[in-house]
């Protein structure tokens, strides 16, 4: 019995930790699309660019910028972007940061793939040893963990988004490489309001997936409990 409990924990605990991470990564990946930018720019109260970008300009330049992050493109794809007067869209500091962001996005995609494979293997092992209830409970616990995490993040967004934004960049980027002038193209295309909306979008989508996980897991646990009683 003790051996079986240890085995159940070795399977259940990793899944309950990995599942919320996987769901969060999925929502972040959904965010990195031109579609989100199209929606964000049209939200009520989105500030106009004080240096002259119209909504059409933002839509025009944000699409190839976002596509660079998710497609197999070199930084030359952004270097080749020019204004009508022939001047480059992005300066050297901005291009360097975009390289860093692309590396982070690629790392997240790789990590997500590895995590999903690990979850699949652990799930198969759990089923093999007849631990379906513990497996489903692990997913449910992961759902609750994600809900708790997202509620905390959304609370920080509400109280002090600037600090949260700073912490995020300090964790993932070298100091001094992610701060720009308000006249720089990256800030004009993706101002603080854009990122505030992005965090809220990730939070809402993650909450939905977390609650959905909890509901489905509960239903499956009830179904298994009923079948055992019979």
N, C-alpha and C positions, 0 to 999 in steps of 0.2 A: 504493500500500500504506500509506504514512504517513497519507494523507488518510482512508483507511478505518479505520485504528487510532484516529485522533482522533475520528472519528464514533462509533466503538464506545464509546470512553471517555465521550463527551458523553452517550451514552444509558445506559451501564452504571453509571457512578459515581453519578449522581443516583438511579437506582433502588435501588442497594445502600444508599444513605443513607435514602431515603424509605420503603422497605418496612418496616424495623424500627420506624420511628416510627409508621407506619400500624398495624402489628400491636399495638404498645403502646397506642395510642389506642383500638383496638377492645376490648382487654381492660379498659381503664379504663371504657369505656362499659358493658360488661357488669357491671361492679362497681356502677354507680350504678342499682341496682334494689332494690325492696323485698325481692325474693327473697334477695339476699345478706344483708340485715339479718336476715331470718328464720333463715337458716342460722347466721350469726355468733352470734346470741344463744343458740343452742342448743348451741354448741360446748362441750366439757368445759372447766371452769376459767374460764368467762367470769364476771367478777366481778359480784356483785349491787350494785345502786345503794344506797349508804349513806344516801341521802335518801328512799328509799321506793318508787322505781319497781319494779314487778314486771316479770316478763318480758312479761306481757300488756300492761302499760302501755307498755313500750318498743316492742312491736310496733304498738300502736295509734298512737303519736305519731310513730314513725319513718317510717311509710308516707306520710302526707301531706307530711312534710318532704322525703323523697326525690323524691316525685312532683313537687313544686314545681320541683326542679332540672331535670327532663327534660321537663316539660309546659309548654305556653304559658300560664303563670299569672303573675299579678302578686304582689308581696310581700304583698298583702292576704290571700292564701290562707293565709299563716302568721300574719298579724296577727289573723285571726279565730279562731284556735285558742285555746280557753280551758280552764282546769281546771274542775272541778266547782264550785269556789267563785267562779267568774267571773273569776279573775285570768288574765292572758295567759300563754300557754305560753312565749313568748319575750320577752325584754326588747329594748330598742332596739339595744343593741350586738350581740346575737345576730342580730337581723333585718338589720342592716347587713352583717354578715359573710355571711349567706345570700345577700344581693343580689350580693356580690362573688363568691361561689362559683358562683352561677348564671351570671354573666357569664363566668367561667372555663370552665365546662362548655359554654356556648354557643360560646365561641371554639374550644374543642377540637373540637366537632362540625363547625364551619365549616372548620377547618384540615384535619380528616380528609377531608372531602368534596373540598377542593381538592387534597390530596395524592393521593387515589385517582384523580381526573381526570388529574393530571399523570402518574401511573404508567401509566394506560390509554393516554394519548397517546404516551408514550415507548415503550411496548410495541408499539403499532401501527406507529410509525416503524421500530422495530427489525425487525419482521416484514417491513415493506415493503422494507427494504434487505437482507433475507436474513441477518439477524444473530441468528437464533434461539438459537444456542449462547451468544453473549455475553449475550443477554437472560436466559436461564436461569441462567447463571453469576452475573449481577448479583443475581437473587433468592436464589441460594444464599449469596452473600457477605452479603446483607442478613440472612439467617437466622442466619449465624454471628455477625454483629455484634449481633443481638438477644440471642443466647445469652450472649455475653460481657458485654453490658450488664446483663442480668438477674442473672447470677451475681455481678457486682459489687454490685448493689443488695441481693440477698439476703444477701450477706456483711455489708453495712453494717447490715441489719435485725438480723442475729444479734449483731453486735458492739456496736452503739450505735444502736438504733432512734430514741431520743429526739433524737439529733443529726440524723439523717436527716429526721425529721419537722420539726424546726426549720428545716433548710435548705430543705425543700420550701416551707414557708410564707413564709420570707424572700424566696424567689424570686418567688412568685406574689401575695403580699399585702403591703399596707403594714404597717409596724411598728406594733404595738399594737392592730391590728384583729382579730387571730385568737387572742388569748389570753383565757381566761375563767376564772371561779372554778369550783371543783369542784361547787358547788351550782347552777350555771347548767344549764339544760335541755339545751343542746347537748352538754355534757360528760357529763351523766347518760345521755343517749341514745347518744352516740358516744364512749365513753372511749378511752384510749390503746390498750387491748387490741383494740378494734374496728378501729382503723387499722393496728395491727400485723398483724392477720389479713388486712386488706384488701391491704396491700403484698405479703404472702405469696401471696394469691390471684392478684393481678396477675402476680407473678413466676412462679408455676406455670403459669398459662394462657399467658403469653408464652413461657416455655420450651417448652411443648408446640407452640405455633404456629411457633416458630423451628426446632425439630427437625423438625417436619412439613415446613416449607419446604425444609430441607436434604435430607431424604429424597426428596421429590418431585422436587426439582431434580436430584439425583444420578441418579435413575431416568431422567429425561428426557434428561440429558446422555449417559448410556450408550446410550439408544435412538437418539439422533441420531448418535452416534459409530459405532454398528453399521450404521446405514443408509448412512453415508458410505463405510464400508469395502466395503459391497456394491456 
